[in-house]
Structures are given as C-alpha cells and as structure tokens.
C-alpha cells in the first residue's frame, strides 16, 4: 500500500469524545489527504495538506481539524465526535500533480 | 452540488462481456480524470486515468473514453472476469490534483461466472 499506515484500523468511541486518526507515510510525498467514505456518497475530501504546516479544507471539513508537523504524518482530529461522523476514513498521498494518489487501508470509526 | 455524477449504481455482467460505467462532470476546470477500483476492506487503487487532451486511453482490458464537449467520460472493461468484481469510482481533479479528488458515488460491479 505504497508505504501508508493508518492507525487505528478500527475504533469505537462515544459521542462527544475527541478522536485522532493518524496517517503515516514512508514515501516522502508532498501531498496528503483525508477522505471519508459512506454508502451512497463515494469518497469525500475532508482536509488536505500540501506541505508541513500547510493545510486546507475540503468538501466536508466541518467538525474536523488536521495537523501536519512532519512530512510523514498527517493527523485528523474530531474535536467532539458525533454519530454522523461514523464512517470509514482513508488517507491518501501523492507526490507529483496529475499522478496516482495512493490510499491507505482505511480506519473504520464508529461513534455510539 | 454533485460535481461528478456516476451511473449505474450497480451492474451485473456475464463473464466475457463488456462492462460500461459512465460519469459526467460539471466543472470545466477539471483537468485529470482517474478511475479507481476498490475491493472490500481495501483502499481504492488507481486503475487508469486520462487527461482532457485525448479522447481515449487503453490499458489492457480497460479503456477510458472521454468526450470533452459533452463533459462525459466512461470506463469500458472488455472480456470482464469474476476477478473484476469490485466497486469502481470515477473521479476528477483540477490543478493537477493538488486540491484532492472529487469522486462519483461508485458502481458496484458483479461479474457472473
């Protein structure tokens, strides 16, 4: 999987608790992305990063924040988890523009 | 506003047949159009991609047809095999993908033996 590790792979959390998902890459790729996948919606972009400390919002960024303090790590934080954030979260990386984006194995998050 | 519309939602094809999945986009600023294949429990993986300066791209049994004036593109899988059974997503991006991909909602393809 192109040197991408997502952790944890599965998590169950309670409504209102903070949650942080981690994406770690060993490819030294510049661009990193967080998507969520929900039945009937495909994949939707949450946040992305184009370098250390450089991040921007995607289509469905409300309720999420991100940080990238090192090239290899991109963290996604749900400040106060809600049931609507139950989803499968995928991290993706790419190096050059107009080239393949490599996806991680995903994190299945359930908010109860 | 859905920027990339994909159809059909599900598709059943007999082994050896042709599978066709269609996508339409709205934003003329899109400049990269990839197709991703996803198996259960896995992340999506790039299958084939095209840029709007060509009308067709073929890689093995997989072909993308691109119609810029109609703002449509499609994936054709020739000689479909049971191993092709998966979910397929079309996507589009602008600025070379720096801002991420906009995906269609996916097509669940089943190839019957």
Interface residues (C-beta under 8 A of the other chain):
Chain A: X1 X31 X33 X35 X40 X41 X42 X43 X44 X45 X48 X50 X56 X58 X59 X90 X92 X94 X96 X97 X98 X99 X100 X101 X102 X103 X104 X105 X106
Chain B: X6 X31 X32 X34 X36 X41 X42 X43 X44 X45 X46 X49 X51 X89 X95 X96 X97 X98 X99 X100 X101 X102 X103 X104 X105 X106
